[in-house]
Amino acid sequence: MAKKKTMPLNEAIQEVLATSEDNPLRSLLELICQQALEVEITDHLGAEAYERTSDRTGYRNGYKPRTLTTAVGDLNLLIPQDRDGTFSTRLFERYQRSDKALVLALMEMYVKGVSTRKVAAITEKLCGKSFSSQQVSKLARDLDANVESWRTRPLSGDRPYLIVDARYEKVRINGRVISQGILVVIAINPEGKREIVAVEVADTENATTWSELFKSLKRRGLSGVKMVTSDDHEGIKAAVRRHFQGASWQRCQCHFIYNVLPLAPKGQKKKLHADLRTIFDSPDLETAKDHLSETLDRWVLVRPDVASKLDSDIEDCLSCFFFPEPHRKRIRTTNCPERFNQEIRRRTRVVRIFPNRASALRLIGAVCMEQSDEWETGRRYLDVGLLADWELEQRPEPALAVAGR
């Protein structure tokens, strides 16, 4: 049976940093993961080691050694066991998913002969050994099956808000490096939490690709969509009109501001930005339109093209006012997927050029799975219950019957 040395976490960290000569980061991560395992077994059994309590549901039964491969090296961990054999840690599944995808993408580049010496060196350093094409294929099949199962999972319950966005990655196709669109759809689920419901790699971002993506979402059970938020992309707008009839389209307010500001004189940009923020931060639609009218009156005298742009396009930025006020700041922009795109970029810039589309979908899909899991176990993003109360308040009062008729 494996033995485990225990001590307070702060003392353990100090000892690791003081004694680890080869790779202090690996040793520190190993310590943190071991502590996480101890917390998991304690929660599972309802008691600390040797603790006497009526809430205890089982007993510890030693440890089982296991190695966790990470980007900073192999972690030698001791997995707690219980007498009944009911304990199972989620640490390996959740941590290694995107990490495996990154390593696999690097391995593919090396095996297919499209990598540089630097990439080959990184692969050797990450994995500690060389990989054959057969080994790569087996790892790819295993990870692909997990990602595909997650991407095609059934969707139950209404998802009133969708936020969609796209980014581009370089992929090698038939020997050529081609830019591929990465389409991502984030939804607010029935519990009010964010959830990535779709991720797809497409040749381009147009009405056809977005239509196919929305169609697949509906086949999986997506329903109850009331508003879709995106940038001013004609393909998205056309697909929303076709597949989510009756739903509102919200143009991202941040993108609109970035589009309008270049039209203003250099010395007037801050003033225009303040005017737009006043409109968008209004407490209700009526107030927003009053501020808009005042803004148009001012700018038609200064820069008629700015006033014309506001008059013709800003209406699409005000769709959020038809929904509960506490929801508006969360649904009026694409800031959520934009921030998540930064995380995707952090992973994909290591690869630079994917060897094929499957490799891109594998890595980005794994990152999306990881992020969606994190949101699911985190705090609620919106109180979806407010939507039903809001809609009830907005219904017109029934007309009173006229006496004698």
ChimeraX attribute file (.defattr): number of C-alpha atoms within 10 A of each C-alpha:
attribute: neighborCount
match mode: 1-to-1
recipient: residues
	/A:1	8
	/A:2	10
	/A:3	10
	/A:4	12
	/A:5	5
	/A:6	8
	/A:7	9
	/A:8	7
	/A:9	12
	/A:10	8
	/A:11	9
	/A:12	16
	/A:13	16
	/A:14	11
	/A:15	12
	/A:16	18
	/A:17	14
	/A:18	10
	/A:19	10
	/A:20	13
	/A:21	9
	/A:22	8
	/A:23	12
	/A:24	15
	/A:25	14
	/A:26	19
	/A:27	22
	/A:28	19
	/A:29	16
	/A:30	19
	/A:31	19
	/A:32	15
	/A:33	19
	/A:34	20
	/A:35	14
	/A:36	14
	/A:37	20
	/A:38	17
	/A:39	13
	/A:40	18
	/A:41	23
	/A:42	18
	/A:43	13
	/A:44	18
	/A:45	18
	/A:46	17
	/A:47	20
	/A:48	16
	/A:49	12
	/A:50	8
	/A:51	9
	/A:52	9
	/A:53	10
	/A:54	8
	/A:55	9
	/A:56	15
	/A:57	11
	/A:58	18
	/A:59	20
	/A:60	19
	/A:61	13
	/A:62	15
	/A:63	16
	/A:64	13
	/A:65	12
	/A:66	13
	/A:67	13
	/A:68	15
	/A:69	19
	/A:70	17
	/A:71	16
	/A:72	15
	/A:73	19
	/A:74	17
	/A:75	19
	/A:76	17
	/A:77	19
	/A:78	19
	/A:79	19
	/A:80	22
	/A:81	18
	/A:82	17
	/A:83	11
	/A:84	10
	/A:85	11
	/A:86	10
	/A:87	17
	/A:88	14
	/A:89	15
	/A:90	10
	/A:91	14
	/A:92	13
	/A:93	10
	/A:94	15
	/A:95	14
	/A:96	17
	/A:97	20
	/A:98	23
	/A:99	17
	/A:100	20
	/A:101	25
	/A:102	24
	/A:103	20
	/A:104	23
	/A:105	25
	/A:106	25
	/A:107	25
	/A:108	23
	/A:109	21
	/A:110	23
	/A:111	17
	/A:112	10
	/A:113	10
	/A:114	15
	/A:115	19
	/A:116	11
	/A:117	10
	/A:118	9
	/A:119	17
	/A:120	18
	/A:121	13
	/A:122	17
	/A:123	24
	/A:124	17
	/A:125	14
	/A:126	18
	/A:127	18
	/A:128	12
	/A:129	8
	/A:130	14
	/A:131	16
	/A:132	11
	/A:133	13
	/A:134	10
	/A:135	11
	/A:136	15
	/A:137	12
	/A:138	11
	/A:139	14
	/A:140	19
	/A:141	10
	/A:142	10
	/A:143	20
	/A:144	20
	/A:145	12
	/A:146	15
	/A:147	20
	/A:148	14
	/A:149	11
	/A:150	16
	/A:151	20
	/A:152	15
	/A:153	13
	/A:154	14
	/A:155	16
	/A:156	12
	/A:157	12
	/A:158	17
	/A:159	24
	/A:160	20
	/A:161	24
	/A:162	24
	/A:163	26
	/A:164	22
	/A:165	21
	/A:166	20
	/A:167	17
	/A:168	17
	/A:169	19
	/A:170	21
	/A:171	22
	/A:172	16
	/A:173	14
	/A:174	9
	/A:175	10
	/A:176	9
	/A:177	15
	/A:178	17
	/A:179	17
	/A:180	22
	/A:181	20
	/A:182	22
	/A:183	20
	/A:184	23
	/A:185	22
	/A:186	23
	/A:187	22
	/A:188	24
	/A:189	24
	/A:190	17
	/A:191	16
	/A:192	19
	/A:193	20
	/A:194	27
	/A:195	21
	/A:196	25
	/A:197	24
	/A:198	21
	/A:199	20
	/A:200	19
	/A:201	22
	/A:202	18
	/A:203	13
	/A:204	16
	/A:205	21
	/A:206	17
	/A:207	18
	/A:208	14
	/A:209	20
	/A:210	23
	/A:211	20
	/A:212	13
	/A:213	20
	/A:214	21
	/A:215	16
	/A:216	14
	/A:217	20
	/A:218	15
	/A:219	13
	/A:220	16
	/A:221	14
	/A:222	20
	/A:223	16
	/A:224	14
	/A:225	18
	/A:226	17
	/A:227	23
	/A:228	27
	/A:229	28
	/A:230	25
	/A:231	21
	/A:232	17
	/A:233	13
	/A:234	12
	/A:235	15
	/A:236	25
	/A:237	21
	/A:238	15
	/A:239	21
	/A:240	22
	/A:241	14
	/A:242	14
	/A:243	15
	/A:244	19
	/A:245	11
	/A:246	12
	/A:247	16
	/A:248	19
	/A:249	24
	/A:250	26
	/A:251	27
	/A:252	22
	/A:253	24
	/A:254	16
	/A:255	16
	/A:256	19
	/A:257	15
	/A:258	11
	/A:259	12
	/A:260	19
	/A:261	18
	/A:262	11
	/A:263	17
	/A:264	19
	/A:265	12
	/A:266	9
	/A:267	8
	/A:268	13
	/A:269	15
	/A:270	13
	/A:271	12
	/A:272	20
	/A:273	15
	/A:274	11
	/A:275	16
	/A:276	23
	/A:277	14
	/A:278	16
	/A:279	22
	/A:280	25
	/A:281	12
	/A:282	16
	/A:283	12
	/A:284	17
	/A:285	16
	/A:286	11
	/A:287	15
	/A:288	18
	/A:289	16
	/A:290	12
	/A:291	18
	/A:292	22
	/A:293	14
	/A:294	12
	/A:295	19
	/A:296	20
	/A:297	13
	/A:298	13
	/A:299	17
	/A:300	13
	/A:301	10
	/A:302	14
	/A:303	15
	/A:304	16
	/A:305	14
	/A:306	19
	/A:307	21
	/A:308	14
	/A:309	14
	/A:310	18
	/A:311	14
	/A:312	9
	/A:313	13
	/A:314	19
	/A:315	13
	/A:316	16
	/A:317	20
	/A:318	21
	/A:319	20
	/A:320	26
	/A:321	19
	/A:322	15
	/A:323	18
	/A:324	17
	/A:325	16
	/A:326	12
	/A:327	18
	/A:328	18
	/A:329	11
	/A:330	16
	/A:331	26
	/A:332	24
	/A:333	23
	/A:334	23
	/A:335	18
	/A:336	15
	/A:337	20
	/A:338	15
	/A:339	10
	/A:340	15
	/A:341	19
	/A:342	11
	/A:343	15
	/A:344	17
	/A:345	16
	/A:346	11
	/A:347	18
	/A:348	19
	/A:349	12
	/A:350	13
	/A:351	20
	/A:352	13
	/A:353	22
	/A:354	26
	/A:355	26
	/A:356	19
	/A:357	17
	/A:358	15
	/A:359	22
	/A:360	25
	/A:361	21
	/A:362	25
	/A:363	28
	/A:364	27
	/A:365	30
	/A:366	27
	/A:367	22
	/A:368	26
	/A:369	22
	/A:370	19
	/A:371	17
	/A:372	18
	/A:373	15
	/A:374	14
	/A:375	15
	/A:376	18
	/A:377	9
	/A:378	11
	/A:379	11
	/A:380	15
	/A:381	16
	/A:382	20
	/A:383	15
	/A:384	20
	/A:385	11
	/A:386	15
	/A:387	17
	/A:388	10
	/A:389	11
	/A:390	14
	/A:391	12
	/A:392	10
	/A:393	10
	/A:394	10
	/A:395	8
	/A:396	7
	/A:397	7
	/A:398	6
	/A:399	6
	/A:400	6
	/A:401	7
	/A:402	6
	/A:403	5
	/A:404	4
	/A:405	4
